[in-house]
Amino acid sequence: MLTVQPSGGWRLTADVSAFERAANPAGGPFDSNPFGILSEPGQMFVADAGANALLGVTMDGTVALIATFPPIPVPAGPFNPPFAQSEAVPTEVTRGPDGALYVSQLTGLPFRPGVSSIFRVVPGEAPIVYATGFTQVTDHAWAPDGSLYVVQFASAPFFGGPGALIRVAPNGTRTTITTALTHPTGVAVGPDGAIYVSNKGDQAAVGEVLRIEP
């Protein structure tokens, strides 16, 4: 992890890959891909997609394990074999309106539809599923009214099909805002109440930011 100053200068804040090499808390192959970061006064939280873990980082660079996320079994069918299970692949961490941490997941190969979840995490406790049934979630964001906006990178195995923006109301009701997206990667709720989505996020020179009115 790097801290970058407005002047362009930077410094190493923490080596989360070194933590993975030393601890490998979720087991399996050594892998680290710090994908999502929540920065708060005095601390940061990192969703490490490669390590299948949520990490806490203090300002002095100390890294600690907050939670790990289990793999997902792949039932018998066209993808099993060769895939017996799918990795969790956590992608983003946010602070929810109730004060808990929330972590979304992409999942790994073969990227089956409907198996991605949003986990609620309280440090010191096991993660619990807040909402599930999503597909390849790369990001999520909270609105002032307590709604959760979820971005799906794709809708079919192996990154096939369109992406989507889904709203989860505080009562759990889901509304698909749009499926006219191509590999969207990020979402933010603007001060104007609109939703901003980075679209074509995996393509050089053609990426774009869309403004969507829910």
Long-range contacts (C-beta under 8 A, 24 or more apart in sequence): 1-34, 1-37, 1-44, 1-46, 1-57, 12-61, 13-44, 13-57, 13-61, 14-44, 14-57, 14-61, 14-62, 14-63, 15-61, 15-63, 16-46, 16-48, 16-51, 16-55, 16-57, 16-63, 18-63, 19-55, 19-63, 19-65, 20-48, 20-50, 20-51, 20-53, 23-65, 24-51, 25-51, 25-53, 25-65, 25-68, 26-51, 26-52, 26-53, 26-68, 26-69, 26-88, 28-52, 28-87, 35-90, 35-91, 35-92, 36-90, 36-91, 36-92, 36-93, 36-103, 36-104, 36-139, 37-93, 38-93, 38-94, 38-95, 38-101, 40-95, 45-93, 45-101, 46-93, 47-90, 47-91, 47-92, 47-93, 47-103, 47-104, 48-90, 49-89, 49-90, 49-91, 49-106, 52-87, 52-88, 52-89, 52-90, 53-90, 54-90, 54-93, 54-101, 54-103, 54-121, 54-127, 56-123, 66-101, 66-121, 66-123, 67-103, 67-119, 67-121, 67-123, 67-126, 67-127, 69-103, 69-105, 69-119, 69-127, 71-108, 72-107, 72-112, 72-115, 74-110, 74-112, 79-110, 79-112, 79-157, 83-109, 83-110, 86-110, 86-111, 86-112, 86-115, 90-119, 91-137, 91-138, 91-139, 92-137, 92-138, 92-139, 92-140, 93-121, 94-140, 94-141, 94-142, 96-120, 96-142, 97-142, 97-146, 102-130, 102-140, 102-148, 103-127, 104-134, 104-137, 104-138, 104-139, 104-140, 104-150, 105-137, 106-136, 106-137, 106-138, 106-153, 107-136, 109-158, 110-157, 110-158, 111-135, 111-136, 111-154, 111-157, 111-158, 111-159, 112-157, 113-155, 113-156, 113-157, 116-152, 118-148, 118-150, 118-168, 131-168, 131-172, 134-166, 135-164, 138-184, 138-185, 138-186, 138-201, 139-184, 139-185, 139-186, 139-187, 140-187, 141-187, 141-188, 141-189, 141-195, 142-189, 143-189, 144-189, 145-170, 146-170, 149-177, 149-187, 149-189, 149-195, 149-214, 150-187, 151-181, 151-184, 151-185, 151-186, 151-187, 151-197, 152-184, 153-183, 153-184, 153-185, 154-183, 155-179, 159-183, 163-199, 165-195, 165-197, 165-212, 167-214, 177-212, 177-214, 178-212, 181-210
